[in-house]
Amino acid sequence: MGRILIIGAIVLAVWAAMEIQTNGINGAFNGIFAPAGEAEAEAITSTPQRAGDAVTRAHKEAEERQRRALGE
């Protein structure tokens, strides 16, 4: 009986890990861990999105500095 419970726990853990891996935290388990509101969902971004935003912001700031330096 103990072995059956251990096997069941392993199967449950593997299933949960696969669900989170394939759908992400917000989509796993039919969205049970997703934020309550749409505004909260929009506010949460992934690390690559934050990095991309930082790079874009840095490029814009550099362009503005160059324009100010050249007097345009």
C-alpha positions in Angstrom: 0.0 0.0 0.0 2.9 2.4 0.8 4.4 1.8 -2.6 1.2 2.7 -4.3 1.0 6.0 -2.4 4.6 6.8 -3.3 4.0 6.0 -7.0 0.9 8.2 -6.9 2.7 11.1 -5.3 5.5 10.8 -8.0 2.9 10.8 -10.8 1.1 13.8 -9.3 4.4 15.7 -9.0 5.4 14.9 -12.5 2.0 16.0 -13.8 2.1 19.3 -11.9 5.6 20.0 -13.2 4.6 19.3 -16.8 1.5 21.5 -16.5 3.5 24.4 -15.2 6.3 23.9 -17.7 3.9 23.8 -20.7 1.4 26.5 -19.7 3.3 28.7 -17.3 2.1 29.7 -13.9 -0.7 31.9 -15.2 -2.1 29.1 -17.5 -1.4 26.1 -15.4 -4.4 24.3 -13.8 -6.9 26.3 -15.8 -5.5 29.6 -14.6 -6.1 29.0 -10.9 -2.8 30.8 -10.0 -3.4 33.6 -12.5 -3.9 37.2 -11.2 -7.5 38.2 -10.5 -7.7 41.2 -12.8 -6.7 42.0 -16.4 -4.6 45.0 -15.1 -2.6 42.7 -12.8 -2.0 40.3 -15.7 -0.7 43.1 -17.9 1.6 44.4 -15.1 3.3 41.0 -14.7 6.0 40.6 -17.4 8.6 38.0 -17.9 12.3 38.5 -17.5 13.0 38.6 -21.3 10.2 41.3 -21.7 11.7 43.4 -19.0 15.2 43.0 -20.5 13.9 44.0 -23.9 12.1 47.0 -22.5 15.3 48.1 -20.7 17.4 47.8 -23.9 14.8 49.8 -25.9 14.7 52.5 -23.2 18.5 52.7 -23.2 18.6 53.1 -27.0 16.1 55.9 -26.8 18.0 57.7 -24.1 21.2 57.3 -26.1 19.6 58.8 -29.2 18.2 61.7 -27.1 21.7 62.4 -25.7 23.2 62.4 -29.2 20.5 64.8 -30.4 21.2 67.2 -27.5 24.9 67.0 -28.1 24.6 67.7 -31.8 22.2 70.6 -31.2 19.3 69.2 -33.2 
